[in-house]
Amino acid sequence: MKTIYSRTIGLTDRDTIFCPGCTHGIIHRIVGEVLEEMDLIENAIGVSAVGCSVFAYDYFNCDMIGAAHGRAPAVATGIKRVHPDSVVFTYQGDGDLASIGTAEIVHAAARGEKITTIFVNNAIYGMTGGQMAPTTLIGQKTTTTPKGRTIEGCGSPIRISEMLSTLECVAFVERVAANSPGNIRRAKVAIKKAFEAQIKGAGFSIVEVLSSCPTNWEMKPEEALKWIESVMMPYYPLGNFRNWKEGV
Amino acid sequence: MTEKLMKGNEALGVAAIIGGCRHYFGYPITPQSELMECMARELDKVGGTFLQAESEVAAISMVYGAAAAGSRVLISSSSPGIALMQEGISYLAAAQLPCVIVNVSRGGPGLGNIQPSQADYYQNTKGGGNGDYRTIVYAPESIQEAADVMIKAFDIADRYRNPVIISADGMLGQMMEPVDLMTPVKEKRMECKSWALTGTRRRREKNIITTLYLNAEELEGKNKELKKKYDLIEKNETRYELYNMKKPVFIVAAYGTMARIVRSAIEILKNEGIEVGLVRPISLWPFPNKAFEGLPDGVKGIAGIEMSMGQMIDDVKIANNGRLPVFFYGRTGGMVPTQVEIAKWLKCVIEGVENN
């Protein structure tokens, strides 16, 4: 008998806290696989954030630290400056990265900090119970926008990948999605490229992953995956925004 | 002995490097910018790293990362900047990460001004971060003492895995004094920090540094573990100086710049035949309670004198435990009282007590 599929050694065997149908688990898995396949587990130091990804330190099978809300890129900067030969990554959600941690992510990117950020965008605050995020779409109902988000009251959702790709010292930016087998495969390729950019010393790298939150979107898991494609993708188009190799 | 005339901020920077500091993160603010500039210039020469952060909030988180990675790391700021760092300081204390923080304090509250002040006593010793935690706080009174305290601060921080704050008001930061930094210091052998994040390098299980404990019993246990450590620090690291304690009729409690001025006031009163002793806390936390327990017979009262509206006086009252009457004199907002002003006030208070 031949084993054709098993748990990646990039992840520990801890049970995750994620709700049924949430794609955080898939994203964890592909990051773990990339750590394993690129032989980075022994050399990696990960920074977890605050929100649904708060327990990432228990799941990734490498040295890990939990940062204060939004500060993961600053914590990663401190680590990388002490151990420049290590591979340092942050795993952050959209409340953490695009709201309270905006300054930290923008300046880590502007400095060309040689770290990799996995940015999980599900357009809502999951852990705290479904409040509006800076990435919440216009019209989207949340517990703090019960009638739907309006431009008049809240402005427009932030496109982080587009914004960061304008910075000179950013090596790699790509937006992917975790809503279909094909997109998950493409997400994994992008995550690999992001780590490669760090290892080659090219600068800051980030992969934004569109992710589902069936619980707080109040949808069935299958509907949530469709919602990523039909509602999120038109506003958050998939694709590469910056790639140092090709000089884009 | 080779003495060099140095500005307090620069002496702190050079002493930090002698103490083994190899990483610095900070954000410009008056009156401490010379310390930051010194680190930008000097760290490079010893293979260290200087980084100017986008904010104090980010800078202290960079310290959190660098300390977790095992480095001897320094951060400096002044009052409003330290206010912004309280989040990170709470995390550092919770995760038991060593680092040294310098607060060259200025007048407050709010944006205040850039004149010397001791109005950050609460901020330094009680903290503004969340939770049950303590920071070790040293308050030198001269540039030499500031340098000496700084050299040892990294050892203390590492030994207890705890942030150490050096409280130096704007006066100490800005003035120049002769400093002897040539005292040969034994080459610091960095302790093996088995808890640090280095990558497992196929040598050990993964390390996790976290401050999250959702289980209440577990979190209470963590707090008890911290308390045990804080008790040990109180036992081992309480530092103070007693001055003119032969036959005082009165005691002054003062620290830092204020203590220096009080010394001069004590001389003025001595010439008038009034003996006043000084208790000078060097560690503000742990506070030297025991210095107030065995005061000589004949002491009729204690005066707290501070460049604030009265902050350390709370700890003086706790230490005094109701034994003697306690008085307070303070100037604030960047006002520095003169020795004549203090001597006059003390004389008046002492006469009042003696006539009662």
Interface residues (C-beta under 8 A of the other chain):
Chain A: T12 I41 E42 N43 A44 I45 V47 V54 F55 Y57 D58 N61 C62 D63 M64 I65 G66 A67 A68 R71 A74 V75 A76 T77 G78 I79 K80 R81 V82 H83 S86 V87 A103 E104 V106 H107
Chain B: H23 F25 T49 L51 A53 E54 S55 V57 A58 A59 S61 M62 V63 Y64 G65 A66 A67 A68 A69 G70 S71 V73 E87 G88 Y91 A95 L197 T198 G199 T200 R201 R202 K206 N207 I208 I209 T210 T211 L212
